[in-house]
Amino acid sequence: MRKIELDIVALSHSVTQSHNYAVVLGERDGSRRLPIVIGSFEAQAIAVAMERMTPNRPLTHDLFKNTLETFNIELKEVVINNLIDGIFYARLICMKAGETFEIDSRTSDALALAVRFACPVYTYEFILDAAGIVLEEADEEYDHDHAVAVGNAGEETLSSYPLDKLNKMLEDVLAQEDYERAAEIRDELNRRKKEQ
């Protein structure tokens, strides 16, 4: 399977799930985005590394990085390799003395380590097909008041909208870079496709 390289393009507070965040991965040579909901601790760990901040004491991910380096283990890449029931799975691809081995990881932890090691992050086409969002330029003016209201609406209200409204809402929230809400709308659209 061909791997698709991703970059972290945004880290934002979750609108619908308090105490959670969304990390948004962008396709390196494309317009697709992959939003992943993560916990606040993992979001902090990613943000600290992205901002090149040095805490007084090492965070857990810093400790793990220091341990790998102490034993001459190099993190070569992170692969988000599966998506089952809405949960992303990842593997750390490591190398020691010319031997490559893989370590199972939570995706949020894998991303926190990828930032620290400055290593590439990859996924596969089937994951982007299932959970990715395509950014497209809208042909018409956005109704920002409506888009803000949509971003604060409850998840259960999505089922009451017709398809054309859902597609318009998706455009609006993508324009605002509210990737978590876009993921919810995408999930509702996918649910309806399966019911057809």
C-alpha positions as CSV (number, residue, x, y, z in Angstrom):
1,M,0.0,0.0,0.0
2,R,1.2,3.5,-0.9
3,K,1.9,5.7,2.1
4,I,0.6,9.3,2.0
5,E,2.7,11.9,4.0
6,L,0.9,14.2,6.4
7,D,1.8,17.4,8.3
8,I,0.2,18.7,11.5
9,V,-1.6,21.8,10.2
10,A,-3.7,22.7,13.3
11,L,-4.3,22.0,16.9
12,S,-7.5,23.4,18.3
13,H,-9.8,23.1,21.3
14,S,-12.8,20.8,20.8
15,V,-16.1,22.6,20.4
16,T,-18.3,19.6,21.1
17,Q,-16.2,17.7,23.6
18,S,-14.9,19.7,26.6
19,H,-11.4,18.7,27.8
20,N,-10.6,17.4,24.3
21,Y,-8.7,18.8,21.4
22,A,-8.5,18.1,17.7
23,V,-5.2,17.7,15.9
24,V,-5.6,18.2,12.1
25,L,-3.3,16.5,9.7
26,G,-2.9,17.8,6.2
27,E,-2.0,15.8,3.1
28,R,1.4,17.0,2.1
29,D,0.7,17.1,-1.6
30,G,-3.0,17.4,-1.6
31,S,-6.1,19.2,-0.2
32,R,-7.3,16.5,2.2
33,R,-7.4,17.0,6.0
34,L,-7.6,14.3,8.7
35,P,-9.0,15.6,12.0
36,I,-8.3,13.4,15.0
37,V,-9.8,14.1,18.5
38,I,-7.2,13.8,21.3
39,G,-7.0,14.4,25.0
40,S,-5.8,17.6,26.6
41,F,-2.5,16.0,27.9
42,E,-1.6,14.8,24.4
43,A,-2.5,18.1,22.9
44,Q,-0.2,19.8,25.4
45,A,2.6,17.4,24.6
46,I,2.3,18.1,20.9
47,A,2.0,21.9,21.4
48,V,5.0,22.0,23.7
49,A,7.2,20.2,21.1
50,M,5.8,22.3,18.2
51,E,6.6,25.5,20.0
52,R,10.0,24.2,21.0
53,M,9.3,24.9,24.7
54,T,11.6,23.2,27.3
55,P,9.7,22.3,30.5
56,N,11.7,22.2,33.7
57,R,11.2,18.4,34.0
58,P,10.8,16.1,31.0
59,L,7.3,15.3,30.0
60,T,6.4,11.6,29.4
61,H,7.1,11.9,25.6
62,D,10.4,13.7,26.3
63,L,11.3,10.8,28.6
64,F,10.5,8.2,26.0
65,K,12.5,10.1,23.4
66,N,15.5,10.3,25.8
67,T,15.2,6.6,26.5
68,L,15.1,5.7,22.8
69,E,18.2,7.9,22.1
70,T,20.0,6.5,25.1
71,F,19.7,3.0,23.6
72,N,20.5,4.2,20.1
73,I,17.0,3.6,18.7
74,E,15.9,6.0,16.0
75,L,12.3,6.8,15.3
76,K,12.2,6.8,11.5
77,E,8.5,7.4,10.9
78,V,5.0,7.2,12.3
79,V,2.3,5.4,10.3
80,I,-1.4,5.9,11.1
81,N,-2.2,2.4,9.9
82,N,-5.8,1.7,10.7
83,L,-9.2,3.1,11.6
84,I,-11.7,0.8,13.4
85,D,-15.0,2.0,14.8
86,G,-13.8,5.7,14.7
87,I,-10.5,4.9,16.5
88,F,-7.2,5.6,14.8
89,Y,-4.3,3.2,15.2
90,A,-0.6,4.0,14.7
91,R,2.8,2.3,14.6
92,L,6.2,3.7,15.4
93,I,8.7,2.6,12.8
94,C,12.0,2.4,14.6
95,M,15.6,1.4,13.7
96,K,18.4,0.1,15.8
97,A,21.7,-1.2,14.4
98,G,20.3,-1.5,10.9
99,E,17.3,-3.5,12.1
100,T,13.8,-2.1,11.6
101,F,11.0,-2.9,14.0
102,E,7.5,-1.6,14.7
103,I,5.9,-0.5,18.0
104,D,2.1,-0.2,18.5
105,S,1.1,3.2,19.7
106,R,-1.9,5.5,20.3
107,T,-2.1,8.0,17.5
108,S,-1.8,11.0,19.8
109,D,1.3,9.6,21.5
110,A,2.8,8.8,18.1
111,L,2.2,12.3,16.9
112,A,3.8,13.8,20.0
113,L,6.9,11.7,19.4
114,A,7.0,12.5,15.6
115,V,7.2,16.2,16.5
116,R,10.0,15.6,18.9
117,F,12.0,13.4,16.5
118,A,11.1,15.6,13.4
119,C,10.2,12.4,11.6
120,P,7.5,12.0,8.9
121,V,3.9,11.0,9.5
122,Y,2.1,8.8,7.0
123,T,-1.3,7.2,6.5
124,Y,-3.0,5.2,3.8
125,E,-5.6,6.0,1.2
126,F,-8.3,4.0,2.8
127,I,-8.0,6.0,6.0
128,L,-8.2,9.3,4.1
129,D,-11.2,8.0,2.2
130,A,-13.0,7.0,5.4
131,A,-12.2,9.9,7.6
132,G,-10.6,12.6,5.5
133,I,-12.1,15.9,4.5
134,V,-11.4,17.6,1.2
135,L,-10.8,21.4,1.3
136,E,-12.5,23.1,-1.6
137,E,-12.9,26.8,-2.4
138,A,-16.5,27.7,-2.1
139,D,-18.3,29.3,-5.1
140,E,-20.5,31.6,-3.0
141,E,-20.2,33.9,0.0
142,Y,-20.2,32.3,3.4
143,D,-23.0,33.0,5.9
144,H,-20.6,33.4,8.9
145,D,-23.5,33.9,11.4
146,H,-25.0,30.6,10.3
147,A,-21.6,28.9,10.4
148,V,-21.0,30.0,14.0
149,A,-24.4,28.7,15.0
150,V,-23.7,25.4,13.2
151,G,-20.4,25.0,15.1
152,N,-22.2,25.3,18.4
153,A,-25.2,23.0,17.5
154,G,-25.5,19.6,19.1
155,E,-24.5,16.5,17.2
156,E,-28.0,15.0,17.3
157,T,-29.4,17.9,15.2
158,L,-27.4,16.9,12.1
159,S,-29.8,14.1,11.4
160,S,-32.6,16.6,10.9
161,Y,-30.8,18.5,8.0
162,P,-31.4,17.6,4.4
163,L,-28.3,16.5,2.3
164,D,-27.9,19.8,0.5
165,K,-27.9,21.7,3.8
166,L,-25.3,19.3,5.3
167,N,-23.0,19.8,2.3
168,K,-23.3,23.6,2.6
169,M,-22.7,23.4,6.4
170,L,-19.6,21.3,5.6
171,E,-18.3,24.0,3.3
172,D,-18.9,26.7,6.0
173,V,-17.1,24.9,8.8
174,L,-14.2,24.0,6.5
175,A,-13.9,27.7,5.6
176,Q,-13.6,28.5,9.3
177,E,-11.2,25.6,9.7
178,D,-13.4,24.0,12.3
179,Y,-12.2,20.5,11.4
180,E,-13.8,18.7,14.3
181,R,-17.3,19.9,13.3
182,A,-16.5,19.1,9.7
183,A,-15.7,15.5,10.9
184,E,-19.1,15.3,12.6
185,I,-20.9,16.4,9.5
186,R,-18.8,14.0,7.3
187,D,-19.7,11.2,9.7
188,E,-23.4,12.0,9.3
189,L,-23.1,12.1,5.5
190,N,-21.3,8.7,5.6
191,R,-24.0,7.3,7.8
192,R,-26.6,8.3,5.3
193,K,-24.7,6.8,2.4
194,K,-24.6,3.5,4.3
195,E,-28.3,3.6,4.8
196,Q,-29.1,4.0,1.1
